[in-house]
Amino acid sequence: MSNSLNWEQIKNEIRFDEAGLVPAIVQDVTTKEVLMMAYMNLESLKISVESGETWFWSRSRQELWHKGATSGNTQRIASLSYDCDGDTLLILVKPQGPACHTGKVTCFFNEVSLEKKEDRPSTSINLGNERFAVLAELEQIISEREKERPEGAYTTYLFEKGIDKILKKVGEETAEAIIAAKNKDNDELRLEVSDLIYHLLVLLEERKLPLDDIMTELSLRHERPRRD
């Protein structure tokens, strides 16, 4: 939420339903994957804002619940905003483990099979350099974070902690990608490799080594005579 709004202003901006609840969509701040949807009431929203971790209202148990209080899979809030109507919250988090009680990273793992898949547009970008446009965009965002250091952003946290913390995260994400590959879990591998690429881009920015230099090096290697 905007730092220019105090709590009294914030709570008046949110449109709670007849039951005093507002839906909250939780999204991974790094991968941008939607992790879960839950409900907040005024009290859980206030605690979330004050504590920096997600708290919700359980409709089945009729009580407040701190996400991860039992499992340890807490969600550190990176940003919290609401939509134009004020009736839906969007919370970007740095999760400490899977969001779903099943152990899945996200609660949205049940894909619905649609008819006439051949008519559906492809989700992959495969035209020239556009295929890797997201890397250039992510590199630019990370560079802006390094310069502006917005409060509460996970990337800001990494830069402020310095090279040792960044290298530690690169190592951790590498290990998690290895484990996912070893377990033959491609869904988990996709997420872990995405985390690894993000942290590698943070490392490159910290060292002021442009991604273009990496791409140039790869191109030069491709042009060299093959030995196989």
N, C-alpha and C positions, 0 to 999 in steps of 0.2 A: 504494500500500500504506500501511497505517497507520504513522505515524511512531513508534508505541509498540513496534513490532516491530523487533528488530535482524536482521542478515542471517542469523545462525544460526537464529533462530526462523522467519524467512520461508521459508528453503529447506526446513525440516522440515515446513512447512505444505503445500507443493506436492507433489501426488502425480504423479510422473513415470511414464510407462508402461514396458513392458519394454525399450523402446529408449532409455529415459532422456529422453523427450521429453514436452512438454505443449503442447496447442494454445493458440494466442494469437489472440484476435479483436481486430482493430484498428479503432477507430471514431473518426471525426472529432469532436473535442471541441466544435466550433461547430455543425455541421450535424447531428450525431448519425448520419450515414450510415456504415454498415459498409463499410470500405474493403478489407479483405483478411483472410485467415486464414493463419497460418503456424505454425511450430513453434519452440519454444525448448527448449534443454537447460539444465542448471544453469549452465554457463559463460556462455551468451548472456544468460540472465536476470540474472546478476550484473553483466555489462557494461552491460546496459540500465539497471539500477537506478543504477549508478555514473555513467554517462555522460549519462543523461537522453535518450538517443535509442534507437530500436529496433534490436536485434541479434537475429538468428534463427539457427537451424541448418538448413542445406540438406540435405535427405535425399538429393537426387540427386547433389550434389557432395560430400557428407559433409564439410562444412566450415562454419565460422561465416561469416555475411555481415551486413554493416552495411547496412541499408536506405538506399539513395540514395548509397552510397559512390561509385558510378560515374556514375549519372545526375544526382546532386545533389538528387534527390527524397527528402530525409531526412524523418524523422518525429520531431518533438520531443515527448517524453512529458509530458502534462499530469497524468495519473493512471494508476496501475496497480493492479488489484485481482484477486482470484481468487474463484471461486464457492464455494458452501457445501461442496462435496465436495473442493475444492482441486485439481481435475483440469482446470480450464480458466482461462485468464487473459483479462482484459478490459483493453485498453490504450486510453485516450483520448489522441489525439495532435493536434498542430497540424501538418498536412502542409505541406511546402514545394513540393509538386507532386503530380502524379497518383500513385496507389498502384500501379496496374497497369502491367506491362511493355509493354502495348499502347498506352499513352498515355491510357487511360481513367482518370477520377478514381477509380473503384472497380473491383475485380476482378469484382464481382457485377453485370454488365450484360447477361447472357444471361437474359432472362425466359422462363419456361416458360408456354406457353398452357394454361390450364385449361379443362376442359369446363364447360358450364352457367354461364357467367359471369353470367347474369342472376340466379342464385341467390346470388352472392357479395355480402357486405356491402360497401357503398361505403366507400372509405377517406377520403372528404372529409366534413368536418363542415359542414353547410349549414343548420342550424336556428338562426335568429336570431343572437344574439351568440356562440353556441357556435362559430360558424365562425372567429372570431378569438380563441378562448380561448387558443390557444397563444401569441399575442402578449402577452396579459396575464400568462401564466405565465412567459414568457421575461423580461418586464420585471421581474417580482418576483424572479426568480433573479439578474438583473444587479444589482438594487438590493441584494440580500443580499450579493453578491460585493463590491460597493463598500463596504459597511459592515464586513464580516468579513475581507476580504482573505485568503482561504485561500491558503496557500503552494502554488505550482505551478500555480494556475489561470490560464488564458489571460486571463480577464477581469480578474483581479487585476493581471496584467502591464500591461494597457492602462491601468488607472486609475493605477498607479504611474508609468508613463511620462508620463501627463498628456495635456492637450488636443491638443498638436501631434501626438503619436503617433496618437491616436484619429482626428483629422482626416486624417492621412496614410493610415490604413487605409480610411476612408470613401472617399477619393479613389481608392485602388487598387482597391477592390471595385467602385466605379462604373465605372472604366475596363474592368475585366474583364467586367462585365455587358454593357457596350457591345460589346466584342469578340465575346462569345458571341452576342449578338443579330445582329451584323454577319455572323458566320459561319453564322447560321441553325441553330445547335446548341442546341436547346431543353433537352436534358439538362444541358448545361454552363450554360445561362442559368438554369435552375432552381436550380442550386447557387450560382451567383454572386449571384443576387438574394437568396437566403437569407442568404449571408454579408453582403451589403450591409445587409439589414434588421437583422441582429444588430448590426452595427457602428453603425448609426443609433440603435438603442436604447441602446447604450453611450454614444453622444454625448448623447442626451437625458438620461440619468441623470447624466452628468458636469455638464450644464448645469442639472440639477434641473428639467427641463421634462417634466411627466407626459405619457404617451401619450394620456391622456384629453383633454388640451388640443388635441392634434393632431386627434383624432377630432371634438371639438367644432367646431374650425375647418372641417373638411371638411363637417360637417353644416350649418353656417351658410352655407357656399358653395353647398351643394346647395339650400338654401331660398331663396337670392336669385333674383330674376327672371332667366331665361335670355335671352341676347342672340342666340342662333343661330336 
